[in-house]
Amino acid sequence: MTYHANEKGYYGQFGGAFIPEMLYPNTEELRQNYIRIMEEPSFIKEFQALLKDYVGRPTPLYFANRLSEKYKTKIYLKREDLCHTGAHKVNNTIGQILMAKRLGKTRIIAETGAGQHGVATATVCALMGIECVVYMGEIDIARQAPNVARMKMLGAEVRSALSGSRTLKDATNEAIRDWINNPVNTHYIIGSVVGPHPYPDMVARFQSVISKEIQSQLLEKEGTSNPDYVVACVGGGSNAAGTYYHYLDNNDVGIIAVEAAGKGIHSGESAATSALGKVGIIHGSKTLLMQTQDGQITEPYSISAGLDYPGVGPMHAHLYTSGRGEFISVTDDEAMAAGLLVSQLEGIIPAIETSHAFAIFDHRKFEQDDIVVINLSGRGDKDLQTYIEYFKL
Ligand SMILES: *Cc1c(COP(=O)(O)O)cnc(C)c1O
């Protein structure tokens, strides 16, 4: 029994590649080459050098003393907020830009909702001197102006998606359309463990540097490489996949996933995909999906833009249905309170996505000697305006 993808990209019944025929040559080229390229010594060397000198890895594993005292358990924070650009997303974009270069691609496209993945993609395109087009819904362009400015400053072109709800899923549709029209010179950098095979597995492998580092850092600090629990927030699920990766098939380590319940799971304004989702297909992958009775995708809601996705990566759909992962839904209010608490107990302002993960301690008790590693996926600078309005600071 394994919780990793098989060679067809299935995690149990989830995953695969449900794509229009016109997209087949693109994903097939990637599928046939990604593992071979990732295992080339020259690729590994270049990837690791950039992670070290450009991203700033390894990120620290920090024992959160005051938080541990408050919740009477041992809490460690994996500090992905200290990565260049302020979150884990750059681990994946560095990996994929190197992949694109090896495949001879000269143009990059990406989709973005809040703009975080767009910024991480524009960053690595600037680094490599490669043309970059980022698709973004018209509504998101209006509400995420600072990130639009960042992408432009980094030299990317931001194209507005005008169809549908004019948000993330529409931007994704536009990006897929572009890729179909430009199959030879263009690589599509997907921003999470979603999309058709091989994306979920490839992105999980790039992000797995997180759990690899946790293993050696915890061994140094605690004399064991196994925590009792690894915890992460789940939007599409890339920071979670990276945090769990080397522990997936190790039953000594509990896996906890935290989803955004928005204004409450049953409020109609939520992004708690596992709790509310039914099996369906989104962006080329069979997974759990928030949908209406007749299969139309439901518009998700969360105060946190990064968790505001109606699906979840197939790895997580499998972790949920198999019972390997424990899934907890956290409301906006609970997340905001946890973000404020962590700021004042540890001097670290987390991204609102990450604040959801911190709220689990009010949902669930741990033993005094349990070691709980929380992936601190990103820093809160980008969310300051939301914190200001919420707390009337
Ligand atoms: C984008 C983002 C997330 C959600 O994306 P995943 O693919 O689920 O990791 C979580 N935290 C931060 C800080 C983000 O920027």
The ligand as an SDF file (V2000), in Angstrom:
LIG
                    3D

 15 15  0  0  0  0  0  0  0  0999 V2000
   -0.7430   29.5640   -2.2430 C   0  0  0  0  0  0  0  0  0  0  0  0
   -0.5400   29.3800   -0.7930 C   0  0  0  0  0  0  0  0  0  0  0  0
   -1.1190   28.2980   -0.0930 C   0  0  0  0  0  0  0  0  0  0  0  0
   -2.0630   27.3260   -0.7440 C   0  0  0  0  0  0  0  0  0  0  0  0
   -1.5240   26.5790   -1.7940 O   0  0  0  0  0  0  0  0  0  0  0  0
   -1.1290   25.0540   -1.6140 P   0  0  0  0  0  0  0  0  0  0  0  0
   -0.8750   24.5840   -2.9950 O   0  0  0  0  0  0  0  0  0  0  0  0
   -2.3010   24.3650   -0.9780 O   0  0  0  0  0  0  0  0  0  0  0  0
    0.0560   25.0020   -0.7500 O   0  0  0  0  0  0  0  0  0  0  0  0
   -0.8420   28.1470    1.2500 C   0  0  0  0  0  0  0  0  0  0  0  0
   -0.0470   29.0240    1.9080 N   0  0  0  0  0  0  0  0  0  0  0  0
    0.5170   30.0790    1.2810 C   0  0  0  0  0  0  0  0  0  0  0  0
    1.3740   31.0040    2.0610 C   0  0  0  0  0  0  0  0  0  0  0  0
    0.2930   30.2930   -0.0850 C   0  0  0  0  0  0  0  0  0  0  0  0
    0.8560   31.3460   -0.6910 O   0  0  0  0  0  0  0  0  0  0  0  0
  1  2  1  0
  2  3  1  0
  2 14  2  0
  3  4  1  0
  3 10  2  0
  4  5  1  0
  5  6  1  0
  6  7  2  0
  6  8  1  0
  6  9  1  0
 10 11  1  0
 11 12  2  0
 12 13  1  0
 12 14  1  0
 14 15  1  0
M  END
$$$$
